[in-house]
Amino acid sequence: MTQAEAAAYLGVGQPRLSLLETTATDSLSLDQMLALFALYGLELQVHPRDARSHQGAADDQPEW
């Protein structure tokens, strides 16, 4: 799938999708994020914050 096709699926322009894929951005809607995950075959998992310590997460890793 091309980036243009993926962008059309999400309802955004190809340059916008390129920015979302390559840089940190704070303007991605939840709907767009979930659609992007589905499109790329990804699964979002939510865990309690205290579960990080049980999974061996390093303290210096970002929270998200």
Legacy VTK file of the C-alpha trace (Angstrom):
# vtk DataFile Version 3.0
C-alpha trace
ASCII
DATASET POLYDATA
POINTS 64 float
0.000 0.000 0.000
1.341 3.413 -0.854
1.452 6.282 1.563
-1.091 8.113 -0.616
-3.481 5.148 -0.380
-3.032 4.936 3.385
-3.627 8.680 3.718
-6.819 8.440 1.666
-8.015 5.611 3.932
-7.452 7.848 6.961
-8.981 10.896 5.335
-5.791 12.953 5.482
-3.346 14.149 2.856
-0.186 12.223 2.013
2.101 14.966 3.405
0.191 14.814 6.715
0.598 11.041 6.938
4.278 11.393 6.148
4.673 13.776 9.098
2.772 11.414 11.385
5.030 8.519 10.423
8.340 10.346 10.651
8.141 12.972 13.395
6.746 13.438 16.848
3.431 15.216 16.585
0.803 16.146 19.105
-2.057 16.588 16.667
-3.111 13.040 15.864
-6.714 12.310 16.778
-7.593 9.090 18.543
-9.744 8.074 15.594
-6.838 8.630 13.196
-4.435 6.743 15.445
-6.771 3.747 15.755
-7.436 3.741 12.003
-3.694 3.876 11.334
-3.077 0.982 13.737
-5.797 -1.076 12.033
-4.451 -0.238 8.593
-0.948 -1.366 9.545
-2.164 -4.476 11.349
-1.152 -3.203 14.783
-2.906 -3.792 18.080
-3.195 -1.241 20.848
-2.894 -2.668 24.349
-3.606 -0.714 27.508
-2.080 -1.737 30.828
-2.151 -0.174 34.284
0.864 2.030 34.884
2.053 -0.130 37.747
2.246 -3.052 35.291
5.380 -1.456 33.805
7.392 -2.437 36.852
6.231 -6.033 36.434
7.291 -6.083 32.789
10.869 -5.000 33.432
10.502 -1.554 31.837
13.546 0.651 32.231
13.070 3.777 34.337
14.640 5.969 31.668
12.123 5.022 28.963
9.425 7.541 28.084
6.012 6.926 29.560
4.477 6.715 26.095
LINES 1 65
64 0 1 2 3 4 5 6 7 8 9 10 11 12 13 14 15 16 17 18 19 20 21 22 23 24 25 26 27 28 29 30 31 32 33 34 35 36 37 38 39 40 41 42 43 44 45 46 47 48 49 50 51 52 53 54 55 56 57 58 59 60 61 62 63
